């Protein structure tokens, strides 16, 4: 299932999420640390009280190496298919869980986002 978001885009580009910062960038994409946009005030209160906030997400924005008009990067589509299959078949502690795939078709944050 891929969710399409047309609005509700954070200033850093990811729809429905508040990006706290960039974790790292690699050959196939950029990974960000984020929380749900609806939990932003709760997060700020928790941090202000020096308590541990426990609802973090990792968001990967795959690099689109495809030419204009060719669609999505084949590697990203392959990764999504594999992670969705692993999600159904295993609950192993060393396998990351793909929670959501978000497609933002327009705007500054246009692109595909994998939420872990």
DARA-V927811 format. One record per backbone hydrogen bond with DSSP energy under -0.5 kcal/mol. CO is the residue of the C=O (numbers start at 1). NH is the residue of the N-H. If there is no record, write none. Layout:
CO&NH ; CO&NH
//
This chain:
3&5 ; 3&103 ; 8&16 ; 10&13 ; 13&15 ; 14&10 ; 14&17 ; 16&37 ; 17&19 ; 18&35 ; 21&33 ; 24&31 ; 28&63 ; 29&26 ; 30&61 ; 31&23 ; 31&24 ; 32&59 ; 33&20 ; 33&21 ; 34&57 ; 35&18 ; 36&39 ; 37&40 ; 39&43 ; 40&44 ; 41&45 ; 42&46 ; 43&47 ; 44&48 ; 45&49 ; 46&51 ; 47&50 ; 57&34 ; 58&60 ; 58&116 ; 59&32 ; 59&61 ; 60&62 ; 60&114 ; 61&30 ; 63&65 ; 67&70 ; 73&77 ; 74&78 ; 75&79 ; 76&80 ; 77&81 ; 78&82 ; 79&83 ; 80&84 ; 81&85 ; 82&86 ; 83&87 ; 84&88 ; 85&89 ; 86&90 ; 92&95 ; 94&96 ; 96&98 ; 97&99 ; 100&115 ; 101&3 ; 102&104 ; 102&113 ; 103&5 ; 103&105 ; 104&111 ; 107&110 ; 111&104 ; 113&102 ; 113&115 ; 114&60 ; 114&116 ; 115&99 ; 115&100
//
